[in-house]
Amino acid sequence: MHGSFLRRKIGYNKGIAIRWKEVIMARFIAFDVETPNRFSDRMSAIGISVIENGAVADSYYSLVNPETHFDYFNVQLTGISEASVRHAPTFPEVWEEIAPLMESGLLVAHNAVFDMGVLRKCLTAYGIAWKPEVPYLCTVQMGKRLLPGMSHKLNVLCEYYGIALDHHKADSDSRACAEILLRYLESGADIRPFIRSCTL
């Protein structure tokens, strides 16, 4: 396997809100992608964190050979270069591995328009048919409603909630997104008004 799975149990307070009890059995797939250049139509890494039974239960990470050039800005931002991905799997190879995981729950991303857009462009570029439409949640949009009056950048929210973050690393960013969603759910947030659909 190109990626790795990790399992960890996280406890939760029995006195949490009723709405949290209603969604505790839901399965969410928080993911984050890094890109090689300004066109954002390929990915150079993907991280996935799975929320199940009210905790982050599994994770996946892989570098991705985007088969295209890298911009200096992206290399400096992510630390991923052409040399980093020389022996990494291509997107179709990674997708074969992660497709069952990605369709096993509700997709979640921080600034999901970006990550869903990159995913859609990668699927299209490689001629991979998936679903005509995919529902997803965006933790930025949820945060704007639930925590008005503050910045909703990932690093700011992580500092606010005390969540560890190695920013612009797909595995850390996806885990942070998952932890932020858990904080929202623990507060009793209703996810239904925030579910959107991406046309592939």
Sequence and secondary structure as in RCSB ss.txt:
>XXXX:A:sequence
MHGSFLRRKIGYNKGIAIRWKEVIMARFIAFDVETPNRFSDRMSAIGISVIENGAVADSYYSLVNPETHFDYFNV
QLTGISEASVRHAPTFPEVWEEIAPLMESGLLVAHNAVFDMGVLRKCLTAYGIAWKPEVPYLCTVQMGKRLLPGM
SHKLNVLCEYYGIALDHHKADSDSRACAEILLRYLESGADIRPFIRSCTL
>XXXX:A:secstr
  S          TT  HHHHHHTT EEEEEEEE SSTT SS SEEEEEEEETTEEEEEEEEE B SS   HHHH
HHH   TTTTTTS BHHHHHHHHHHHHTSSEEEETTHHHHHHHHHHHHHHTT    SEEEEEEHHHHHHHHSTTS
   HHHHHHHHT    TT HHHHHHHHHHHHHHHHHTT   GGG EEEE 
